[in-house]
Amino acid sequence: FNLQLWNNYFHLAVAFITQDSLQLENLSHAKYNKIQNKYGDMRRLIGFAIRDMWYKLGQNKICFIPGMVGPILEMTLIPEVELRKATIPIFFDMMLCEYQRTGEFKKFENEIILKLDHEVEGGRGDEHYMQLFESILTECAKQHPGICSLVESFVSLVRGLLERLLDYRAVMSDESKDNRMSCTVNLL
């Protein structure tokens, strides 16, 4: 098993699908249609490949926790529904993998909270992502009773954080200093 080779693969693939020129939702309608008709959404294809390769790692997955949490989060925040549905379950697999090794998933949890703050502040994430994140992880957890309550607590924590981060991002353009201060206090 060549850790560096796999690490390079994942980072390169995530860098590819997150590059600005492939963010089709930022293009004009005409340009979006032209690219979609000619090439399709390449982000989805690469995202599916990342997902498939992740599950082929077997017991080596633990080597990528917490290092790949940030890149996977960045990928799941791309506003493409099928890509999100296909890749958010990787988070549950990461939690399960760390839980099976250590009896908890604190490394994963700390890393996702840290990276989520950075990504949302950078303009990524939305209400739909929050709902999808919650529903997918909750559904995955139901199949593993031993970890279910821990995952539900984690999802609740992330939902609260995401709500506050999205509120904070929304009020940063607000003229009212009171609104901004109130939102900052809530986030803290």
C-alpha positions in Angstrom: 0.0 0.0 0.0 1.5 3.3 -1.1 0.0 6.0 1.1 1.6 8.9 -0.7 0.3 7.7 -4.1 -3.3 7.4 -2.8 -3.0 10.7 -1.0 -1.9 12.4 -4.2 -4.8 10.7 -6.1 -7.4 12.0 -3.7 -6.0 15.5 -3.5 -5.6 15.8 -7.3 -9.1 14.6 -7.9 -10.6 17.0 -5.4 -8.5 19.9 -6.8 -9.8 19.0 -10.2 -13.5 19.1 -9.3 -13.2 22.2 -7.2 -11.4 24.3 -9.7 -13.2 27.6 -10.6 -13.6 26.8 -14.3 -15.7 23.7 -13.6 -18.2 25.5 -11.2 -21.0 25.4 -13.8 -23.5 27.2 -11.5 -21.4 30.3 -11.8 -21.7 30.5 -15.6 -24.3 32.1 -17.7 -27.3 30.0 -18.7 -26.2 29.8 -22.3 -22.6 28.8 -21.4 -23.9 26.3 -18.8 -26.1 24.6 -21.4 -23.3 24.5 -24.0 -20.8 22.9 -21.6 -23.4 20.5 -20.2 -24.5 19.3 -23.6 -20.9 18.9 -24.9 -19.1 17.5 -21.8 -21.7 16.8 -19.1 -20.8 17.7 -15.5 -17.3 16.3 -15.1 -17.4 17.0 -11.4 -20.0 14.3 -10.9 -17.9 11.7 -12.7 -14.8 12.5 -10.8 -16.7 12.7 -7.5 -18.1 9.2 -8.1 -14.6 7.9 -8.9 -13.4 9.4 -5.6 -16.2 7.7 -3.7 -15.5 4.4 -5.4 -11.8 4.6 -4.7 -12.4 5.5 -1.0 -14.4 2.3 -0.5 -11.6 0.3 -2.1 -9.1 1.4 0.5 -10.3 -1.2 3.0 -8.5 -1.1 6.3 -6.2 1.6 5.0 -8.9 4.2 5.3 -7.8 5.1 8.8 -4.6 6.5 7.3 -6.6 9.3 5.7 -8.5 10.4 8.8 -8.4 13.3 9.5 -6.2 14.4 6.5 -8.9 13.8 3.9 -11.8 15.3 5.8 -11.2 18.8 4.5 -10.8 17.9 0.9 -13.9 15.6 1.0 -15.9 18.4 2.7 -14.8 20.8 0.0 -16.1 18.4 -2.6 -19.4 17.7 -0.9 -20.1 21.4 -0.7 -20.2 21.8 -4.5 -23.8 22.6 -5.2 -24.6 19.6 -7.3 -27.2 17.4 -5.7 -26.2 14.0 -7.1 -22.5 14.6 -6.2 -23.5 15.5 -2.7 -25.7 12.5 -2.3 -22.9 10.2 -3.6 -20.1 11.7 -1.5 -21.6 12.7 1.9 -21.8 9.0 3.0 -18.0 9.0 2.9 -18.2 11.0 6.1 -20.2 8.3 7.9 -17.7 5.8 6.7 -14.9 7.9 8.1 -16.7 8.1 11.5 -17.3 4.4 11.5 -13.7 3.6 10.6 -12.3 5.8 13.4 -15.0 4.5 15.8 -14.0 0.9 15.1 -10.4 1.7 15.7 -10.6 4.0 18.8 -14.2 3.8 20.2 -14.9 7.4 19.2 -14.5 9.7 16.2 -13.0 12.9 17.8 -10.3 13.4 15.2 -12.9 13.4 12.4 -15.3 15.6 14.4 -12.6 18.2 15.3 -11.4 18.3 11.7 -14.8 18.7 10.1 -15.8 21.5 12.5 -12.6 23.3 11.8 -12.8 22.9 8.0 -16.6 23.7 7.9 -16.0 27.1 9.5 -13.4 27.9 6.8 -15.5 26.6 3.9 -18.7 28.4 4.9 -16.8 31.6 5.5 -15.4 31.2 2.0 -18.9 31.2 0.6 -19.6 27.5 0.3 -22.5 25.7 1.8 -26.3 26.4 1.9 -29.5 25.3 3.6 -30.0 22.4 1.2 -26.5 21.1 2.1 -27.3 21.2 5.8 -30.6 19.2 5.3 -28.9 16.7 3.0 -26.0 16.3 5.4 -28.3 15.6 8.3 -30.6 13.2 6.5 -27.9 11.1 4.9 -25.8 10.7 8.0 -28.9 10.0 10.1 -30.0 7.3 7.7 -26.5 5.7 7.6 -26.4 5.7 11.4 -29.7 3.8 11.7 -27.9 0.8 10.1 -25.3 0.8 12.9 -27.0 0.8 16.3 -23.7 0.9 18.2 -22.7 4.3 16.8 -26.2 5.7 16.1 -26.6 7.9 19.2 -23.0 9.4 18.7 -23.7 10.2 15.1 -27.0 11.8 15.9 -25.3 14.0 18.5 -22.6 14.9 16.0 -25.2 15.7 13.3 -27.1 17.9 15.7 -23.8 19.7 16.6 -22.9 20.3 12.9 -26.4 21.4 12.1 -26.3 24.0 14.8 -22.9 25.2 13.7 -23.9 25.4 10.1 -27.1 27.4 10.9 -25.0 29.9 12.8 -22.3 30.1 10.2 -24.8 30.6 7.4 -26.6 33.3 9.5 -23.2 35.0 10.2 -22.3 34.9 6.5 -25.7 36.4 5.6 -25.5 39.3 8.1 -21.9 40.3 7.2 -23.4 42.4 4.4 -26.0 43.8 6.8 -25.8 47.5 7.7 -26.9 46.9 11.3 -24.0 46.5 13.7 -26.4 45.1 16.3 -27.4 42.2 13.9 -23.8 41.4 13.2 -22.8 41.5 16.8 -25.7 39.3 17.9 -24.9 36.8 15.1 -21.2 36.8 16.2 -22.2 36.1 19.8 -24.5 33.2 18.7 -21.7 31.7 16.7 -19.2 31.9 19.5 
